[in-house]
Structures are given as structure tokens and as C-alpha cells.
């Protein structure tokens, strides 16, 4: 999600991953944490997945916001939250312990 979001984010979410751009750092206030946790992007696999999704979005829609995010990737990345259900907590995209690539992502 590159735009606005409302309350009760991820209510009932049990699988998959969600990525939210949050330049105001307010997402935790709107997150339903019954089945998920929010974390910053902490693995290179997660970063690559997110960047690929934004690149696809930019090429399919011509979104100026996605293009701006990609042009400023090093600072934009730190404004994203990754929403992770328990079932996804042991995959390379969400957990450095399962990462196959050495990462400098912090």
C-alpha cells in the first residue's frame, strides 16, 4: 500500500505478506495485532520482493509516487512496514535466520 490506510489493518490476515509505505510512522496505531506483527524490512529478500512489486506497479500504472519511491530507494525503504502473520515468520523475506543472502539491510 503506497497511499492512505485506515484502522484495523490486517484483521483476520493469516497468510501472505503486506507492505505499507508509512512516511508519518503511524501504522502501528492502526494495526490489528491479533494475528500479525509489523516490522521494518530486515532481509535482502524482503527488500527485493518489495522493490519488485513497486517496479511492477510503476510500469503498469505510471504512478508518480512509486517512481519517486524507487528514485529515492535508500531513504524510502526505511519508511515501509512489512506485515507478517505468524505462518510467514520463518521465511527468507521476513527473518534473517532463514535468509540465503548475506544482508546489510537494517
N, C-alpha and C positions, 0 to 999 in steps of 0.2 A: 504494500500500500504506500503510494507516494504522496497521497493527499490527506485530507482530514479524516479523522476517525472519531467514533463515539464511544459510549460506555459499554461495558460488558464484553470487551474484546476477548475472543477465543472461548466463549461459553460453549461447553459441550465438545470442544475440539479434542479428538483422541488420536489423530494421526496427521502426518504431513508436517510441514514447517510453514510458519508465517514470517514475513519480513515487513517491518514497518519503519518508514522514514519519520523521524521524530526530532526535528530541529529545536523544539522547545523543551525536550526532556520531560514530557508529561505522561507518556504511555503507561507507566506503572500505576498511575492513578485511575486508569480506565480498564485495566486488565482483570479478567476473571481468572483467578489463580487456582480454581478448584482442580483443574486437570493439566495445567501448563505452568511453565516458568518462562520468564523473559530474561534474555541475556544479550550482551553485545556480540558481534561476530567475533568468534575466538579461534576459528581454524581457517586455514587457507582454502580448504574445500568449501566451507560455508561462504567465504568471500567470493570464490569463483562462481559458485552457484548463483549468488545474489547478483553479481556483476553480469552474468549471462542473461538472467531474467530481465534486468534493466536494459541491456543492449537489445534484446528481442523487442521489448516494449517500445524503445526509441525507434527502432527500424520499422516497426509495424504501424506506429501511430504518429510519429514525428513529434512526440511530446517534448516540449522545451524544457520542462522540469527534469525529465530523465536525461536529456542531453547535458544539462547543467550539472547534474549529479555525477555523470560519467566524466565530464571535463575536470571536475574537482574531486576525483575519486578519493584521494588520500585524506581529505578532510570530511568528505561526505560519508565515508564508511563508518566513522565513529558516531554518526547520527542515526544509525539503524539499530533496531531491536530485532532479535530473532526469537520467535515464539516457538517453544519446544514442549510438546506433550511428552509425558513420561516414556511412551513407547519409542520415541525418537532420541532419547538421551544417550544412546550408545552407538551413534553413527559418526562417521568422519566429519560430516558437516556441522555437528554440534558439540563434539567432545574431542579435545586434543589427544586424549588417551587412545582413541581409535583412529587418529589421523595417520594417513600413509605418507604425508608430505611434511617435512620439517617446516615449521611456521614461524614467521616473525610477527604475525598478527597479534595485537594485544588488546 
